[in-house]
Amino acid sequence: MSLDRIIRGSLLGYVLVALGFVFVPIVISFIFSFNEGRFPVLPIENFSTVWYEAIWNEAPVPRAFRFSIIVGLSVAAISTFIGFATAYTDFRYRFFGKNVYLALALLPPTIPVLILGLVMLMFLGRVSLVGELHSVIFAHVVYCTPFAMALIRLRLSQMDPDLERAAWNLGANNWRGMLFVILPFTMPSIFAALFLTAAVSFDEFMIAFFVGGVNETLPVRVLNMMQGQVSPRINAVGSVVFAVSITLVILAQVFLLTRRGTGRLKAPV
């Protein structure tokens, strides 16, 4: 057996072990969410959706789910818009301090969420915005925008800058060049950014815990349910959170891998 095959086999085994370490507990939790019994034992006593019905009839959970949807959609739209503007600025312009600009734009995800949550709590408390649903949206936009910027910036790095200049030479102004060249080319990454930022926002709980007050998102509700009790309802809620998050991530990956044309250059009518 060649050394290359041994290395590839070892890397594949490592990846499978790592994925198993991550996903096996999630799969087990998902299986036990359909167990009618209260205790996680195998084999399961009886297949049932009783715990999903229980969380649906428990008022705080649907309320938290609705808040998570509102926050996720709002954060996705705002973060993607700001991320696109930031990425396009980096793509189109050269200016003094550009490296500092990029470093600051990409900084929030590098800060531990515990520290970021505390800082957001102190800042929003000073401006009397803490404890509201829009406080969570504001904080999550700060945290999620760099993800959108990174995806769109990656897509723009694959584009020939001369395409936009060609549109200008054909008579298009800056806005038409944006509409007919930049946006069609970056559309896959824009959709990927929308889904990814929605997934990050929907799954984030530390910042939402600090700044949301009584406005619990679904991950915060899971955290509160785990305090002082062990209930099969946690498996059901956790499965819902994971299903939504992984679906959004998969959709983001699908759009990120989409190969589209560079856009059609149209002369203004």
C-alpha positions in Angstrom: 0.0 0.0 0.0 1.4 3.4 -1.0 2.1 6.2 1.4 -0.4 8.4 -0.3 -3.2 5.9 0.2 -2.3 5.5 3.8 -2.4 9.3 4.3 -5.7 9.6 2.5 -7.2 6.7 4.5 -6.0 8.2 7.8 -7.4 11.6 6.9 -10.7 10.1 5.9 -10.8 8.1 9.2 -10.1 11.2 11.1 -12.9 13.2 9.4 -15.3 10.3 10.0 -14.4 10.2 13.7 -14.7 13.9 14.1 -18.1 14.0 12.3 -19.3 11.1 14.5 -18.2 12.9 17.6 -20.2 15.9 16.6 -23.3 14.3 15.1 -23.9 11.1 17.1 -25.1 12.9 20.2 -27.4 15.0 18.0 -28.8 11.9 16.3 -29.4 10.2 19.7 -31.2 13.3 21.0 -33.3 13.3 17.9 -34.2 9.7 18.3 -35.1 10.1 22.0 -37.3 13.1 21.1 -39.8 10.5 19.7 -39.6 8.3 22.8 -42.9 8.3 24.7 -41.1 7.5 27.9 -39.5 10.1 30.1 -36.1 8.4 30.4 -33.6 8.0 27.5 -33.3 4.2 27.4 -32.9 1.8 24.5 -34.9 0.4 23.0 -37.3 3.2 23.1 -40.6 2.5 24.8 -42.9 3.6 22.0 -42.6 5.9 19.0 -44.6 9.1 19.7 -44.7 12.8 19.0 -46.1 13.5 22.5 -43.1 15.7 23.5 -43.4 17.8 20.3 -47.1 18.3 21.1 -46.1 19.2 24.7 -43.7 22.0 23.6 -46.2 23.3 21.0 -48.8 23.6 23.7 -46.4 25.2 26.1 -46.8 29.0 25.5 -43.2 30.1 25.9 -41.8 27.8 23.3 -44.0 28.9 20.3 -43.4 32.5 21.4 -39.7 31.9 21.5 -39.8 30.2 18.1 -41.7 33.2 16.7 -39.2 35.6 18.1 -36.3 33.6 16.6 -37.9 33.7 13.2 -38.4 37.5 13.4 -34.9 38.0 14.6 -33.4 35.6 12.0 -35.2 37.1 9.0 -34.4 40.7 10.1 -30.7 39.9 10.8 -30.3 38.0 7.5 -31.7 41.0 5.5 -29.7 43.7 7.3 -26.5 41.7 7.7 -26.5 40.7 4.0 -27.1 44.3 2.9 -24.3 45.7 5.1 -22.0 42.8 4.2 -22.6 43.4 0.5 -21.8 47.1 0.8 -18.7 46.4 2.8 -17.5 43.7 0.4 -18.1 45.9 -2.6 -16.3 48.8 -1.0 -13.3 46.5 -0.6 -13.6 45.2 -4.2 -14.0 48.5 -5.9 -12.0 51.1 -4.0 -8.5 51.6 -2.7 -8.0 54.0 0.2 -5.7 54.6 3.1 -6.2 52.3 6.0 -8.0 49.6 4.0 -6.4 46.8 5.9 -7.6 48.3 9.2 -11.0 48.7 7.6 -11.1 45.0 6.7 -9.7 43.9 10.1 -12.4 45.8 12.0 -15.2 44.6 9.6 -14.2 41.0 10.3 -13.5 41.4 14.0 -16.8 40.5 15.8 -16.7 36.7 15.2 -13.2 36.5 16.6 -14.3 37.8 19.9 -15.7 35.2 22.4 -19.5 35.4 22.4 -19.5 35.7 26.2 -17.3 38.9 26.0 -19.3 40.2 23.0 -22.6 39.6 24.9 -21.4 41.5 28.0 -20.1 44.4 25.9 -23.4 44.6 24.0 -25.3 44.5 27.3 -23.2 47.4 28.7 -23.5 49.5 25.5 -27.2 48.9 24.9 -27.9 49.5 28.6 -26.3 52.9 28.3 -28.5 53.9 25.4 -31.6 52.4 27.0 -32.1 49.8 24.3 -31.5 46.6 26.3 -34.2 44.1 27.0 -36.1 44.5 23.7 -36.4 42.3 20.6 -34.7 44.9 18.5 -31.8 44.7 20.9 -31.2 41.1 19.9 -31.5 42.1 16.2 -29.0 44.9 16.6 -26.5 42.7 18.5 -26.9 39.8 16.0 -26.3 42.1 13.0 -23.0 43.1 14.5 -22.1 39.5 15.0 -23.4 38.1 11.7 -22.4 40.9 9.2 -18.8 39.6 8.9 -20.1 36.2 7.7 -22.1 37.9 4.9 -19.2 40.1 4.0 -16.8 37.1 3.8 -19.0 35.1 1.5 -19.8 38.0 -0.9 -16.1 39.2 -0.8 -15.0 35.7 -1.8 -17.4 35.7 -4.8 -16.3 39.2 -5.9 -12.6 38.1 -5.7 -13.5 35.7 -8.6 -14.8 38.5 -10.8 -12.8 40.4 -13.4 -13.0 44.1 -12.4 -12.9 45.0 -16.1 -16.5 43.7 -16.5 -18.0 46.6 -14.6 -15.7 49.1 -16.4 -17.0 47.6 -19.7 -20.5 48.3 -18.6 -19.6 51.9 -18.0 -18.0 52.1 -21.4 -21.3 50.8 -22.9 -23.1 53.8 -21.3 -24.2 52.4 -18.0 -23.9 54.6 -14.9 -22.8 53.3 -11.6 -26.3 52.1 -10.6 -26.9 50.2 -13.8 -23.4 48.6 -13.6 -24.4 47.5 -10.1 -27.8 46.2 -11.3 -26.7 44.4 -14.4 -23.1 43.2 -13.6 -22.3 43.1 -9.9 -25.7 41.8 -8.6 -26.1 39.0 -11.1 -22.6 37.8 -10.5 -22.8 37.9 -6.7 -26.4 36.6 -6.4 -25.4 33.1 -5.4 -23.3 34.5 -2.6 -26.0 36.9 -1.5 -28.5 34.1 -1.1 -25.8 32.0 0.7 -25.2 35.0 3.0 -28.9 35.3 3.7 -29.3 31.7 4.7 -26.0 31.5 6.6 -26.6 34.7 8.7 -30.2 33.5 9.4 -28.7 30.1 10.6 -26.1 31.8 12.8 -28.7 34.2 14.3 -31.3 31.4 14.9 -28.7 29.2 16.6 -27.0 31.9 18.7 -28.0 32.0 22.4 -25.3 33.8 24.5 -25.7 37.3 23.1 -29.5 36.9 22.9 -29.4 35.7 26.6 -27.6 38.9 27.7 -29.5 41.6 25.7 -32.9 40.0 25.1 -34.3 40.3 28.6 -37.7 38.5 28.7 -37.8 38.3 24.9 -36.4 34.7 24.7 -35.3 33.2 21.4 -35.6 29.5 21.0 -32.0 28.6 22.0 -32.4 30.8 25.1 -35.6 29.0 25.9 -33.7 25.7 25.7 -31.1 27.0 28.0 -33.7 28.1 30.6 -35.5 24.7 30.3 -32.3 22.9 31.2 -31.9 24.8 34.5 -33.0 22.6 37.4 -34.7 19.9 35.4 -34.2 17.1 32.9 -37.2 16.8 30.6 -37.7 15.0 27.3 -39.1 18.2 26.0 -35.5 19.5 25.7 -34.8 16.8 23.1 -37.8 17.9 21.1 -36.9 21.6 21.2 -33.3 20.9 20.5 -34.2 18.8 17.5 -36.3 21.6 16.1 -33.4 24.1 16.6 -30.9 21.7 14.9 -33.3 20.9 12.0 -33.9 24.6 11.2 -30.2 25.5 11.6 -28.8 22.6 9.5 -31.4 23.3 6.8 -30.4 26.9 6.5 -26.7 25.9 6.4 -27.3 23.3 3.7 -29.2 25.9 1.6 -26.3 28.4 2.1 -23.9 25.7 0.9 -26.0 24.9 -2.2 -26.1 28.6 -3.3 -22.4 29.0 -2.4 -21.5 26.2 -4.8 -23.7 27.5 -7.5 -21.8 28.5 -10.6 -23.5 31.3 -12.6 -22.4 33.5 -15.3 -20.8 36.9 -14.7 -23.9 38.7 -15.7 -25.0 40.2 -19.0 -23.8 43.7 -19.9 -26.7 45.8 -21.2 -26.4 49.1 -22.7 -28.9 51.7 -21.3 -32.0 52.2 -23.5 
